[in-house]
Amino acid sequence: MKNRVRTLRLQQNLAQGQLAEAMGVSRQTINSIENERYTPSLPLAMALARFFGVPVEEMFDDQGT
Amino acid sequence: MIKERSQALARSKWFLPSFSLALGVVILAVSWLGGSPGEGWISLGFLAAFGLFILLAGRSETIRGLRGDGRDERFAQIDLRATAVSGLVLIVTLIVAWLVEIAQGHSGNPYGWLLATGGAAYALAVAFFRWRG
């Protein structure tokens, strides 16, 4: 699923590993989400949106899958 | 509470090595009962070595996921898919073995019983998960 995770992460100067640690997942999972190979669960998607302070629908684009 | 504890246990890096060692001990015990402790010791040695390898292996995602300490929701999904694929391979193998046995004029067992068990387990699991929602 298309998303803005990489953009938002880079805006905050965070490494994938740092975001992964904050979310309680592996760095590879963050990498897979950013590369649209893995669609996160609803709890993880909400946690990411909460972390970056944006609505979930602004972070993930289900129309562009 | 129980679910949380079991998840925490499965996410420990000691889970798979401990399981391997315990399985080796069980195999040794039943081999001993069957009168061939030598095979049991070989199995225990193999499984203990495997457990040690997994415990001391590097930090690759595959190793950490198999070991338990690298599991997250994505790896849980990978694990589920891998389990489904291995189950499918097993079922196909059993069907082929069952058909070959029947074609050779045998009863088809134990493959027939194993297939029946697998089919029943699948149907019960579907019913259970549908009921649980």
N, CA and C atoms of all chains as a GROMACS GRO file, in nm:
protein
  594
    1MET      N    1   0.084  -0.119   0.000
    1MET     CA    2   0.000   0.000   0.000
    1MET      C    3   0.088   0.125   0.000
    2LYS      N    4   0.052   0.219  -0.086
    2LYS     CA    5   0.131   0.344  -0.091
    2LYS      C    6   0.120   0.416   0.043
    3ASN      N    7   0.230   0.476   0.083
    3ASN     CA    8   0.227   0.544   0.213
    3ASN      C    9   0.336   0.652   0.219
    4ARG      N   10   0.329   0.732   0.325
    4ARG     CA   11   0.425   0.843   0.341
    4ARG      C   12   0.519   0.819   0.458
    5VAL      N   13   0.534   0.693   0.495
    5VAL     CA   14   0.616   0.663   0.613
    5VAL      C   15   0.760   0.711   0.594
    6ARG      N   16   0.818   0.681   0.477
    6ARG     CA   17   0.957   0.722   0.456
    6ARG      C   18   0.972   0.874   0.461
    7THR      N   19   0.878   0.942   0.393
    7THR     CA   20   0.884   1.089   0.390
    7THR      C   21   0.877   1.147   0.531
    8LEU      N   22   0.782   1.099   0.609
    8LEU     CA   23   0.764   1.151   0.745
    8LEU      C   24   0.882   1.115   0.834
    9ARG      N   25   0.935   0.996   0.814
    9ARG     CA   26   1.050   0.953   0.894
    9ARG      C   27   1.172   1.042   0.866
   10LEU      N   28   1.194   1.067   0.736
   10LEU     CA   29   1.310   1.148   0.699
   10LEU      C   30   1.293   1.293   0.744
   11GLN      N   31   1.168   1.340   0.747
   11GLN     CA   32   1.143   1.476   0.795
   11GLN      C   33   1.187   1.491   0.941
   12GLN      N   34   1.177   1.381   1.013
   12GLN     CA   35   1.216   1.385   1.156
   12GLN      C   36   1.358   1.334   1.178
   13ASN      N   37   1.430   1.313   1.068
   13ASN     CA   38   1.570   1.266   1.077
   13ASN      C   39   1.584   1.137   1.158
   14LEU      N   40   1.492   1.047   1.134
   14LEU     CA   41   1.496   0.920   1.206
   14LEU      C   42   1.549   0.810   1.114
   15ALA      N   43   1.628   0.720   1.171
   15ALA     CA   44   1.670   0.601   1.098
   15ALA      C   45   1.559   0.497   1.106
   16GLN      N   46   1.561   0.404   1.012
   16GLN     CA   47   1.459   0.298   1.015
   16GLN      C   48   1.462   0.223   1.147
   17GLY      N   49   1.583   0.199   1.196
   17GLY     CA   50   1.598   0.125   1.322
   17GLY      C   51   1.536   0.199   1.440
   18GLN      N   52   1.550   0.332   1.439
   18GLN     CA   53   1.492   0.411   1.549
   18GLN      C   54   1.339   0.405   1.546
   19LEU      N   55   1.284   0.418   1.425
   19LEU     CA   56   1.138   0.410   1.414
   19LEU      C   57   1.089   0.270   1.451
   20ALA      N   58   1.166   0.170   1.406
   20ALA     CA   59   1.129   0.032   1.438
   20ALA      C   60   1.126   0.009   1.588
   21GLU      N   61   1.227   0.062   1.656
   21GLU     CA   62   1.233   0.045   1.801
   21GLU      C   63   1.115   0.115   1.869
   22ALA      N   64   1.081   0.233   1.818
   22ALA     CA   65   0.968   0.307   1.877
   22ALA      C   66   0.836   0.233   1.856
   23MET      N   67   0.828   0.160   1.743
   23MET     CA   68   0.703   0.090   1.711
   23MET      C   69   0.701  -0.054   1.764
   24GLY      N   70   0.815  -0.101   1.811
   24GLY     CA   71   0.821  -0.238   1.861
   24GLY      C   72   0.819  -0.343   1.752
   25VAL      N   73   0.874  -0.308   1.635
   25VAL     CA   74   0.884  -0.405   1.524
   25VAL      C   75   1.028  -0.407   1.475
   26SER      N   76   1.056  -0.494   1.379
   26SER     CA   77   1.194  -0.502   1.328
   26SER      C   78   1.219  -0.392   1.225
   27ARG      N   79   1.347  -0.363   1.203
   27ARG     CA   80   1.383  -0.263   1.103
   27ARG      C   81   1.337  -0.307   0.964
   28GLN      N   82   1.343  -0.439   0.941
   28GLN     CA   83   1.300  -0.492   0.811
   28GLN      C   84   1.151  -0.469   0.787
   29THR      N   85   1.074  -0.470   0.895
   29THR     CA   86   0.930  -0.445   0.879
   29THR      C   87   0.905  -0.301   0.836
   30ILE      N   88   0.978  -0.207   0.897
   30ILE     CA   89   0.964  -0.067   0.855
   30ILE      C   90   1.007  -0.053   0.709
   31ASN      N   91   1.117  -0.119   0.672
   31ASN     CA   92   1.165  -0.114   0.535
   31ASN      C   93   1.061  -0.171   0.438
   32SER      N   94   0.998  -0.281   0.476
   32SER     CA   95   0.897  -0.343   0.390
   32SER      C   96   0.775  -0.253   0.374
   33ILE      N   97   0.737  -0.184   0.482
   33ILE     CA   98   0.622  -0.091   0.473
   33ILE      C   99   0.657   0.024   0.379
   34GLU      N  100   0.777   0.079   0.396
   34GLU     CA  101   0.817   0.194   0.313
   34GLU      C  102   0.825   0.155   0.165
   35ASN      N  103   0.864   0.032   0.140
   35ASN     CA  104   0.876  -0.014   0.001
   35ASN      C  105   0.748  -0.080  -0.051
   36GLU      N  106   0.640  -0.066   0.026
   36GLU     CA  107   0.506  -0.112  -0.014
   36GLU      C  108   0.499  -0.262  -0.036
   37ARG      N  109   0.586  -0.334   0.032
   37ARG     CA  110   0.582  -0.480   0.021
   37ARG      C  111   0.498  -0.541   0.134
   38TYR      N  112   0.476  -0.464   0.238
   38TYR     CA  113   0.399  -0.514   0.352
   38TYR      C  114   0.299  -0.408   0.396
   39THR      N  115   0.173  -0.450   0.411
   39THR     CA  116   0.069  -0.362   0.462
   39THR      C  117   0.056  -0.387   0.612
   40PRO      N  118   0.081  -0.285   0.693
   40PRO     CA  119   0.080  -0.308   0.838
   40PRO      C  120  -0.062  -0.335   0.891
   41SER      N  121  -0.066  -0.397   1.008
   41SER     CA  122  -0.195  -0.419   1.073
   41SER      C  123  -0.255  -0.284   1.112
   42LEU      N  124  -0.383  -0.284   1.142
   42LEU     CA  125  -0.448  -0.159   1.183
   42LEU      C  126  -0.384  -0.100   1.309
   43PRO      N  127  -0.354  -0.182   1.413
   43PRO     CA  128  -0.288  -0.123   1.530
   43PRO      C  129  -0.153  -0.057   1.497
   44LEU      N  130  -0.074  -0.122   1.410
   44LEU     CA  131   0.056  -0.064   1.376
   44LEU      C  132   0.039   0.062   1.292
   45ALA      N  133  -0.057   0.058   1.198
   45ALA     CA  134  -0.084   0.176   1.116
   45ALA      C  135  -0.126   0.293   1.205
   46MET      N  136  -0.210   0.266   1.304
   46MET     CA  137  -0.256   0.372   1.394
   46MET      C  138  -0.141   0.422   1.482
   47ALA      N  139  -0.056   0.329   1.524
   47ALA     CA  140   0.059   0.369   1.606
   47ALA      C  141   0.153   0.458   1.526
   48LEU      N  142   0.175   0.424   1.399
   48LEU     CA  143   0.261   0.505   1.314
   48LEU      C  144   0.201   0.645   1.295
   49ALA      N  145   0.071   0.649   1.268
   49ALA     CA  146   0.004   0.777   1.247
   49ALA      C  147   0.011   0.862   1.374
   50ARG      N  148  -0.009   0.799   1.488
   50ARG     CA  149  -0.004   0.870   1.616
   50ARG      C  150   0.138   0.923   1.641
   51PHE      N  151   0.236   0.838   1.606
   51PHE     CA  152   0.376   0.875   1.627
   51PHE      C  153   0.412   1.001   1.548
   52PHE      N  154   0.363   1.006   1.422
   52PHE     CA  155   0.397   1.120   1.337
   52PHE      C  156   0.296   1.234   1.348
   53GLY      N  157   0.188   1.209   1.423
   53GLY     CA  158   0.090   1.315   1.444
   53GLY      C  159   0.008   1.350   1.321
   54VAL      N  160  -0.019   1.248   1.240
   54VAL     CA  161  -0.103   1.270   1.121
   54VAL      C  162  -0.216   1.168   1.121
   55PRO      N  163  -0.328   1.199   1.054
   55PRO     CA  164  -0.435   1.099   1.044
   55PRO      C  165  -0.389   0.978   0.962
   56VAL      N  166  -0.445   0.863   0.994
   56VAL     CA  167  -0.406   0.740   0.924
   56VAL      C  168  -0.427   0.753   0.773
   57GLU      N  169  -0.540   0.812   0.735
   57GLU     CA  170  -0.570   0.822   0.592
   57GLU      C  171  -0.476   0.917   0.518
   58GLU      N  172  -0.405   1.001   0.593
   58GLU     CA  173  -0.304   1.087   0.529
   58GLU      C  174  -0.173   1.013   0.511
   59MET      N  175  -0.156   0.912   0.596
   59MET     CA  176  -0.031   0.837   0.591
   59MET      C  177  -0.038   0.722   0.491
   60PHE      N  178  -0.154   0.660   0.481
   60PHE     CA  179  -0.171   0.545   0.390
   60PHE      C  180  -0.274   0.576   0.284
   61ASP      N  181  -0.244   0.534   0.162
   61ASP     CA  182  -0.332   0.560   0.049
   61ASP      C  183  -0.383   0.428  -0.007
   62ASP      N  184  -0.505   0.391   0.034
   62ASP     CA  185  -0.560   0.263  -0.012
   62ASP      C  186  -0.612   0.270  -0.153
   63GLN      N  187  -0.617   0.388  -0.212
   63GLN     CA  188  -0.662   0.401  -0.351
   63GLN      C  189  -0.547   0.374  -0.448
   64GLY      N  190  -0.428   0.387  -0.396
   64GLY     CA  191  -0.312   0.377  -0.485
   64GLY      C  192  -0.238   0.246  -0.474
   65THR      N  193  -0.306   0.141  -0.426
   65THR     CA  194  -0.238   0.013  -0.409
   65THR      C  195  -0.206  -0.051  -0.541
   66MET      N  196  -0.401  -1.334   2.980
   66MET     CA  197  -0.284  -1.356   3.066
   66MET      C  198  -0.200  -1.473   3.015
   67ILE      N  199  -0.271  -1.586   2.992
   67ILE     CA  200  -0.201  -1.706   2.943
   67ILE      C  201  -0.147  -1.679   2.803
   68LYS      N  202  -0.232  -1.611   2.721
   68LYS     CA  203  -0.192  -1.580   2.584
   68LYS      C  204  -0.068  -1.490   2.585
   69GLU      N  205  -0.068  -1.389   2.675
   69GLU     CA  206   0.046  -1.298   2.682
   69GLU      C  207   0.173  -1.372   2.724
   70ARG      N  208   0.157  -1.462   2.820
   70ARG     CA  209   0.274  -1.539   2.867
   70ARG      C  210   0.329  -1.628   2.756
   71SER      N  211   0.235  -1.694   2.683
   71SER     CA  212   0.281  -1.784   2.577
   71SER      C  213   0.346  -1.705   2.464
   72GLN      N  214   0.294  -1.583   2.437
   72GLN     CA  215   0.355  -1.499   2.333
   72GLN      C  216   0.494  -1.454   2.378
   73ALA      N  217   0.506  -1.418   2.507
   73ALA     CA  218   0.637  -1.376   2.558
   73ALA      C  219   0.737  -1.490   2.552
   74LEU      N  220   0.690  -1.610   2.583
   74LEU     CA  221   0.778  -1.728   2.577
   74LEU      C  222   0.823  -1.754   2.435
   75ALA      N  223   0.727  -1.746   2.341
   75ALA     CA  224   0.760  -1.772   2.200
   75ALA      C  225   0.853  -1.666   2.144
   76ARG      N  226   0.856  -1.545   2.206
   76ARG     CA  227   0.943  -1.439   2.157
   76ARG      C  228   1.078  -1.436   2.227
   77SER      N  229   1.100  -1.532   2.315
   77SER     CA  230   1.229  -1.541   2.381
   77SER      C  231   1.327  -1.612   2.288
   78LYS      N  232   1.454  -1.570   2.294
   78LYS     CA  233   1.553  -1.635   2.207
   78LYS      C  234   1.584  -1.777   2.254
   79TRP      N  235   1.534  -1.812   2.372
   79TRP     CA  236   1.559  -1.945   2.425
   79TRP      C  237   1.453  -2.045   2.381
   80PHE      N  238   1.344  -1.996   2.318
   80PHE     CA  239   1.231  -2.083   2.290
   80PHE      C  240   1.269  -2.200   2.198
   81LEU      N  241   1.318  -2.170   2.079
   81LEU     CA  242   1.348  -2.276   1.983
   81LEU      C  243   1.463  -2.366   2.029
   82PRO      N  244   1.574  -2.308   2.081
   82PRO     CA  245   1.679  -2.397   2.133
   82PRO      C  246   1.628  -2.490   2.244
   83SER      N  247   1.546  -2.438   2.334
   83SER     CA  248   1.492  -2.522   2.442
   83SER      C  249   1.400  -2.630   2.385
   84PHE      N  250   1.318  -2.590   2.288
   84PHE     CA  251   1.228  -2.686   2.226
   84PHE      C  252   1.306  -2.798   2.157
   85SER      N  253   1.413  -2.760   2.086
   85SER     CA  254   1.497  -2.860   2.017
   85SER      C  255   1.557  -2.958   2.116
   86LEU      N  256   1.610  -2.902   2.225
   86LEU     CA  257   1.673  -2.988   2.326
   86LEU      C  258   1.570  -3.081   2.391
   87ALA      N  259   1.452  -3.027   2.423
   87ALA     CA  260   1.346  -3.108   2.486
   87ALA      C  261   1.300  -3.219   2.391
   88LEU      N  262   1.288  -3.184   2.262
   88LEU     CA  263   1.248  -3.285   2.164
   88LEU      C  264   1.354  -3.395   2.154
   89GLY      N  265   1.482  -3.355   2.159
   89GLY     CA  266   1.590  -3.453   2.156
   89GLY      C  267   1.584  -3.548   2.274
   90VAL      N  268   1.554  -3.494   2.391
   90VAL     CA  269   1.545  -3.576   2.513
   90VAL      C  270   1.428  -3.674   2.500
   91VAL      N  271   1.315  -3.627   2.448
   91VAL     CA  272   1.197  -3.714   2.430
   91VAL      C  273   1.231  -3.827   2.331
   92ILE      N  274   1.298  -3.791   2.221
   92ILE     CA  275   1.336  -3.892   2.121
   92ILE      C  276   1.431  -3.995   2.183
   93LEU      N  277   1.525  -3.946   2.265
   93LEU     CA  278   1.617  -4.037   2.333
   93LEU      C  279   1.540  -4.133   2.424
   94ALA      N  280   1.443  -4.078   2.497
   94ALA     CA  281   1.365  -4.161   2.590
   94ALA      C  282   1.286  -4.269   2.515
   95VAL      N  283   1.220  -4.231   2.407
   95VAL     CA  284   1.139  -4.331   2.335
   95VAL      C  285   1.229  -4.429   2.259
   96SER      N  286   1.345  -4.381   2.213
   96SER     CA  287   1.439  -4.473   2.147
   96SER      C  288   1.490  -4.576   2.246
   97TRP      N  289   1.515  -4.529   2.367
   97TRP     CA  290   1.562  -4.618   2.474
   97TRP      C  291   1.455  -4.723   2.502
   98LEU      N  292   1.329  -4.677   2.511
   98LEU     CA  293   1.219  -4.770   2.535
   98LEU      C  294   1.207  -4.871   2.421
   99GLY      N  295   1.238  -4.823   2.298
   99GLY     CA  296   1.228  -4.910   2.181
   99GLY      C  297   1.349  -4.999   2.162
  100GLY      N  298   1.447  -4.987   2.251
  100GLY     CA  299   1.563  -5.076   2.244
  100GLY      C  300   1.673  -5.029   2.153
  101SER      N  301   1.668  -4.903   2.108
  101SER     CA  302   1.777  -4.853   2.023
  101SER      C  303   1.821  -4.716   2.072
  102PRO      N  304   1.885  -4.714   2.190
  102PRO     CA  305   1.928  -4.584   2.246
  102PRO      C  306   2.032  -4.512   2.160
  103GLY      N  307   2.107  -4.587   2.080
  103GLY     CA  308   2.209  -4.524   1.995
  103GLY      C  309   2.148  -4.421   1.902
  104GLU      N  310   2.036  -4.459   1.839
  104GLU     CA  311   1.969  -4.365   1.748
  104GLU      C  312   1.918  -4.244   1.825
  105GLY      N  313   1.873  -4.270   1.949
  105GLY     CA  314   1.824  -4.160   2.034
  105GLY      C  315   1.934  -4.061   2.066
  106TRP      N  316   2.055  -4.114   2.098
  106TRP     CA  317   2.167  -4.025   2.128
  106TRP      C  318   2.206  -3.943   2.006
  107ILE      N  319   2.201  -4.006   1.888
  107ILE     CA  320   2.233  -3.933   1.764
  107ILE      C  321   2.133  -3.820   1.743
  108SER      N  322   2.004  -3.852   1.763
  108SER     CA  323   1.900  -3.750   1.746
  108SER      C  324   1.918  -3.637   1.846
  109LEU      N  325   1.946  -3.673   1.970
  109LEU     CA  326   1.967  -3.571   2.074
  109LEU      C  327   2.086  -3.483   2.038
  110GLY      N  328   2.194  -3.545   1.992
  110GLY     CA  329   2.312  -3.468   1.954
  110GLY      C  330   2.283  -3.372   1.840
  111PHE      N  331   2.209  -3.423   1.740
  111PHE     CA  332   2.175  -3.340   1.624
  111PHE      C  333   2.088  -3.222   1.666
  112LEU      N  334   1.985  -3.251   1.746
  112LEU     CA  335   1.891  -3.145   1.786
  112LEU      C  336   1.957  -3.045   1.882
  113ALA      N  337   2.046  -3.096   1.969
  113ALA     CA  338   2.117  -3.005   2.059
  113ALA      C  339   2.209  -2.914   1.979
  114ALA      N  340   2.275  -2.969   1.878
  114ALA     CA  341   2.364  -2.888   1.794
  114ALA      C  342   2.283  -2.784   1.717
  115PHE      N  343   2.167  -2.826   1.668
  115PHE     CA  344   2.080  -2.732   1.596
  115PHE      C  345   2.037  -2.618   1.690
  116GLY      N  346   1.996  -2.655   1.812
  116GLY     CA  347   1.954  -2.554   1.910
  116GLY      C  348   2.065  -2.458   1.943
  117LEU      N  349   2.187  -2.510   1.957
  117LEU     CA  350   2.302  -2.426   1.989
  117LEU      C  351   2.334  -2.332   1.872
  118PHE      N  352   2.323  -2.386   1.751
  118PHE     CA  353   2.348  -2.304   1.632
  118PHE      C  354   2.248  -2.188   1.626
  119ILE      N  355   2.121  -2.220   1.647
  119ILE     CA  356   2.016  -2.116   1.642
  119ILE      C  357   2.040  -2.011   1.752
  120LEU      N  358   2.082  -2.060   1.869
  120LEU     CA  359   2.102  -1.969   1.983
  120LEU      C  360   2.219  -1.873   1.958
  121LEU      N  361   2.324  -1.927   1.896
  121LEU     CA  362   2.446  -1.848   1.880
  121LEU      C  363   2.458  -1.784   1.742
  122ALA      N  364   2.363  -1.816   1.653
  122ALA     CA  365   2.372  -1.766   1.516
  122ALA      C  366   2.359  -1.614   1.515
  123GLY      N  367   2.389  -1.557   1.400
  123GLY     CA  368   2.393  -1.411   1.387
  123GLY      C  369   2.259  -1.344   1.406
  124ARG      N  370   2.255  -1.219   1.364
  124ARG     CA  371   2.137  -1.139   1.388
  124ARG      C  372   2.052  -1.122   1.262
  125SER      N  373   2.062  -1.217   1.167
  125SER     CA  374   1.979  -1.205   1.047
  125SER      C  375   1.833  -1.218   1.087
  126GLU      N  376   1.747  -1.153   1.010
  126GLU     CA  377   1.604  -1.151   1.044
  126GLU      C  378   1.546  -1.292   1.044
  127THR      N  379   1.589  -1.375   0.949
  127THR     CA  380   1.537  -1.511   0.940
  127THR      C  381   1.571  -1.591   1.065
  128ILE      N  382   1.698  -1.583   1.105
  128ILE     CA  383   1.741  -1.657   1.225
  128ILE      C  384   1.668  -1.605   1.349
  129ARG      N  385   1.661  -1.473   1.364
  129ARG     CA  386   1.596  -1.416   1.482
  129ARG      C  387   1.446  -1.447   1.482
  130GLY      N  388   1.387  -1.451   1.364
  130GLY     CA  389   1.246  -1.484   1.356
  130GLY      C  390   1.221  -1.629   1.392
  131LEU      N  391   1.306  -1.718   1.339
  131LEU     CA  392   1.292  -1.860   1.372
  131LEU      C  393   1.317  -1.883   1.520
  132ARG      N  394   1.416  -1.810   1.573
  132ARG     CA  395   1.454  -1.827   1.712
  132ARG      C  396   1.345  -1.775   1.805
  133GLY      N  397   1.280  -1.667   1.766
  133GLY     CA  398   1.170  -1.615   1.848
  133GLY      C  399   1.188  -1.471   1.886
  134ASP      N  400   1.313  -1.427   1.908
  134ASP     CA  401   1.334  -1.291   1.958
  134ASP      C  402   1.320  -1.184   1.851
  135GLY      N  403   1.307  -1.224   1.723
  135GLY     CA  404   1.291  -1.124   1.618
  135GLY      C  405   1.150  -1.121   1.561
  136ARG      N  406   1.057  -1.176   1.636
  136ARG     CA  407   0.920  -1.187   1.584
  136ARG      C  408   0.843  -1.057   1.605
  137ASP      N  409   0.780  -1.014   1.498
  137ASP     CA  410   0.684  -0.906   1.509
  137ASP      C  411   0.565  -0.945   1.422
  138GLU      N  412   0.474  -0.852   1.398
  138GLU     CA  413   0.352  -0.888   1.326
  138GLU      C  414   0.380  -0.935   1.183
  139ARG      N  415   0.482  -0.875   1.119
  139ARG     CA  416   0.514  -0.918   0.982
  139ARG      C  417   0.571  -1.059   0.982
  140PHE      N  418   0.656  -1.088   1.079
  140PHE     CA  419   0.713  -1.223   1.083
  140PHE      C  420   0.605  -1.325   1.121
  141ALA      N  421   0.508  -1.283   1.204
  141ALA     CA  422   0.398  -1.373   1.237
  141ALA      C  423   0.320  -1.409   1.110
  142GLN      N  424   0.304  -1.310   1.021
  142GLN     CA  425   0.236  -1.336   0.894
  142GLN      C  426   0.319  -1.429   0.805
  143ILE      N  427   0.451  -1.405   0.804
  143ILE     CA  428   0.541  -1.493   0.727
  143ILE      C  429   0.532  -1.635   0.782
  144ASP      N  430   0.532  -1.646   0.914
  144ASP     CA  431   0.525  -1.776   0.981
  144ASP      C  432   0.395  -1.849   0.944
  145LEU      N  433   0.285  -1.773   0.941
  145LEU     CA  434   0.155  -1.831   0.908
  145LEU      C  435   0.154  -1.884   0.763
  146ARG      N  436   0.209  -1.803   0.673
  146ARG     CA  437   0.215  -1.845   0.532
  146ARG      C  438   0.306  -1.967   0.515
  147ALA      N  439   0.421  -1.964   0.584
  147ALA     CA  440   0.514  -2.077   0.573
  147ALA      C  441   0.449  -2.204   0.628
  148THR      N  442   0.374  -2.189   0.736
  148THR     CA  443   0.304  -2.305   0.794
  148THR      C  444   0.201  -2.358   0.695
  149ALA      N  445   0.128  -2.268   0.630
  149ALA     CA  446   0.027  -2.310   0.533
  149ALA      C  447   0.091  -2.382   0.414
  150VAL      N  448   0.203  -2.329   0.367
  150VAL     CA  449   0.272  -2.392   0.253
  150VAL      C  450   0.324  -2.530   0.292
  151SER      N  451   0.385  -2.540   0.411
  151SER     CA  452   0.439  -2.670   0.452
  151SER      C  453   0.325  -2.770   0.474
  152GLY      N  454   0.210  -2.722   0.527
  152GLY     CA  455   0.094  -2.810   0.543
  152GLY      C  456   0.043  -2.860   0.408
  153LEU      N  457   0.040  -2.770   0.311
  153LEU     CA  458  -0.006  -2.806   0.176
  153LEU      C  459   0.087  -2.910   0.114
  154VAL      N  460   0.217  -2.889   0.128
  154VAL     CA  461   0.316  -2.984   0.075
  154VAL      C  462   0.297  -3.121   0.140
  155LEU      N  463   0.275  -3.118   0.272
  155LEU     CA  464   0.257  -3.243   0.346
  155LEU      C  465   0.131  -3.316   0.299
  156ILE      N  466   0.022  -3.243   0.280
  156ILE     CA  467  -0.104  -3.304   0.237
  156ILE      C  468  -0.088  -3.365   0.097
  157VAL      N  469  -0.026  -3.290   0.007
  157VAL     CA  470  -0.006  -3.341  -0.130
  157VAL      C  471   0.079  -3.468  -0.128
  158THR      N  472   0.185  -3.464  -0.045
  158THR     CA  473   0.273  -3.582  -0.032
  158THR      C  474   0.194  -3.702   0.019
  159LEU      N  475   0.110  -3.678   0.120
  159LEU     CA  476   0.030  -3.787   0.176
  159LEU      C  477  -0.069  -3.842   0.074
  160ILE      N  478  -0.131  -3.754  -0.002
  160ILE     CA  479  -0.227  -3.800  -0.104
  160ILE      C  480  -0.156  -3.890  -0.206
  161VAL      N  481  -0.038  -3.844  -0.252
  161VAL     CA  482   0.038  -3.922  -0.351
  161VAL      C  483   0.077  -4.057  -0.292
  162ALA      N  484   0.128  -4.055  -0.167
  162ALA     CA  485   0.170  -4.180  -0.103
  162ALA      C  486   0.050  -4.275  -0.084
  163TRP      N  487  -0.064  -4.218  -0.048
  163TRP     CA  488  -0.186  -4.297  -0.028
  163TRP      C  489  -0.229  -4.362  -0.159
  164LEU      N  490  -0.228  -4.284  -0.268
  164LEU     CA  491  -0.267  -4.336  -0.398
  164LEU      C  492  -0.171  -4.446  -0.446
  165VAL      N  493  -0.042  -4.424  -0.423
  165VAL     CA  494   0.058  -4.524  -0.464
  165VAL      C  495   0.036  -4.655  -0.388
  166GLU      N  496   0.010  -4.643  -0.257
  166GLU     CA  497  -0.016  -4.762  -0.175
  166GLU      C  498  -0.138  -4.838  -0.226
  167ILE      N  499  -0.244  -4.765  -0.258
  167ILE     CA  500  -0.366  -4.829  -0.308
  167ILE      C  501  -0.342  -4.895  -0.443
  168ALA      N  502  -0.265  -4.826  -0.529
  168ALA     CA  503  -0.235  -4.880  -0.662
  168ALA      C  504  -0.152  -5.008  -0.652
  169GLN      N  505  -0.078  -5.023  -0.544
  169GLN     CA  506   0.004  -5.143  -0.523
  169GLN      C  507  -0.074  -5.254  -0.452
  170GLY      N  508  -0.203  -5.230  -0.432
  170GLY     CA  509  -0.288  -5.332  -0.372
  170GLY      C  510  -0.288  -5.334  -0.221
  171HIS      N  511  -0.232  -5.229  -0.158
  171HIS     CA  512  -0.230  -5.222  -0.012
  171HIS      C  513  -0.350  -5.142   0.038
  172SER      N  514  -0.362  -5.135   0.170
  172SER     CA  515  -0.479  -5.066   0.227
  172SER      C  516  -0.470  -4.914   0.216
  173GLY      N  517  -0.350  -4.863   0.197
  173GLY     CA  518  -0.334  -4.717   0.191
  173GLY      C  519  -0.299  -4.657   0.326
  174ASN      N  520  -0.301  -4.740   0.430
  174ASN     CA  521  -0.265  -4.691   0.563
  174ASN      C  522  -0.116  -4.707   0.589
  175PRO      N  523  -0.056  -4.617   0.670
  175PRO     CA  524  -0.122  -4.518   0.757
  175PRO      C  525  -0.154  -4.386   0.688
  176TYR      N  526  -0.124  -4.376   0.557
  176TYR     CA  527  -0.145  -4.247   0.490
  176TYR      C  528  -0.292  -4.204   0.493
  177GLY      N  529  -0.382  -4.303   0.478
  177GLY     CA  530  -0.525  -4.272   0.480
  177GLY      C  531  -0.567  -4.210   0.613
  178TRP      N  532  -0.518  -4.270   0.723
  178TRP     CA  533  -0.550  -4.216   0.855
  178TRP      C  534  -0.491  -4.078   0.876
  179LEU      N  535  -0.370  -4.059   0.829
  179LEU     CA  536  -0.307  -3.928   0.842
  179LEU      C  537  -0.384  -3.822   0.763
  180LEU      N  538  -0.430  -3.861   0.642
  180LEU     CA  539  -0.509  -3.768   0.561
  180LEU      C  540  -0.641  -3.734   0.630
  181ALA      N  541  -0.705  -3.838   0.686
  181ALA     CA  542  -0.832  -3.816   0.756
  181ALA      C  543  -0.812  -3.724   0.875
  182THR      N  544  -0.701  -3.746   0.948
  182THR     CA  545  -0.671  -3.660   1.063
  182THR      C  546  -0.649  -3.515   1.019
  183GLY      N  547  -0.573  -3.500   0.912
  183GLY     CA  548  -0.547  -3.365   0.860
  183GLY      C  549  -0.675  -3.297   0.814
  184GLY      N  550  -0.759  -3.369   0.743
  184GLY     CA  551  -0.885  -3.312   0.695
  184GLY      C  552  -0.976  -3.274   0.810
  185ALA      N  553  -0.986  -3.362   0.909
  185ALA     CA  554  -1.071  -3.333   1.025
  185ALA      C  555  -1.018  -3.213   1.104
  186ALA      N  556  -0.886  -3.209   1.121
  186ALA     CA  557  -0.826  -3.097   1.195
  186ALA      C  558  -0.852  -2.966   1.123
  187TYR      N  559  -0.844  -2.969   0.989
  187TYR     CA  560  -0.869  -2.846   0.912
  187TYR      C  561  -1.014  -2.800   0.929
  188ALA      N  562  -1.108  -2.896   0.915
  188ALA     CA  563  -1.250  -2.862   0.927
  188ALA      C  564  -1.282  -2.807   1.067
  189LEU      N  565  -1.226  -2.872   1.169
  189LEU     CA  566  -1.249  -2.825   1.307
  189LEU      C  567  -1.189  -2.687   1.330
  190ALA      N  568  -1.071  -2.665   1.274
  190ALA     CA  569  -1.006  -2.535   1.290
  190ALA      C  570  -1.087  -2.425   1.222
  191VAL      N  571  -1.138  -2.455   1.103
  191VAL     CA  572  -1.222  -2.356   1.032
  191VAL      C  573  -1.345  -2.324   1.116
  192ALA      N  574  -1.410  -2.428   1.168
  192ALA     CA  575  -1.531  -2.408   1.249
  192ALA      C  576  -1.498  -2.326   1.374
  193PHE      N  577  -1.386  -2.358   1.438
  193PHE     CA  578  -1.349  -2.288   1.561
  193PHE      C  579  -1.320  -2.140   1.535
  194PHE      N  580  -1.240  -2.114   1.432
  194PHE     CA  581  -1.204  -1.974   1.406
  194PHE      C  582  -1.323  -1.894   1.354
  195ARG      N  583  -1.416  -1.961   1.281
  195ARG     CA  584  -1.538  -1.892   1.238
  195ARG      C  585  -1.623  -1.858   1.360
  196TRP      N  586  -1.633  -1.954   1.454
  196TRP     CA  587  -1.712  -1.933   1.576
  196TRP      C  588  -1.651  -1.820   1.660
  197ARG      N  589  -1.518  -1.818   1.668
  197ARG     CA  590  -1.452  -1.717   1.750
  197ARG      C  591  -1.457  -1.580   1.686
  198GLY      N  592  -1.485  -1.579   1.554
  198GLY     CA  593  -1.500  -1.450   1.484
  198GLY      C  594  -1.368  -1.392   1.442
   0.00000   0.00000   0.00000
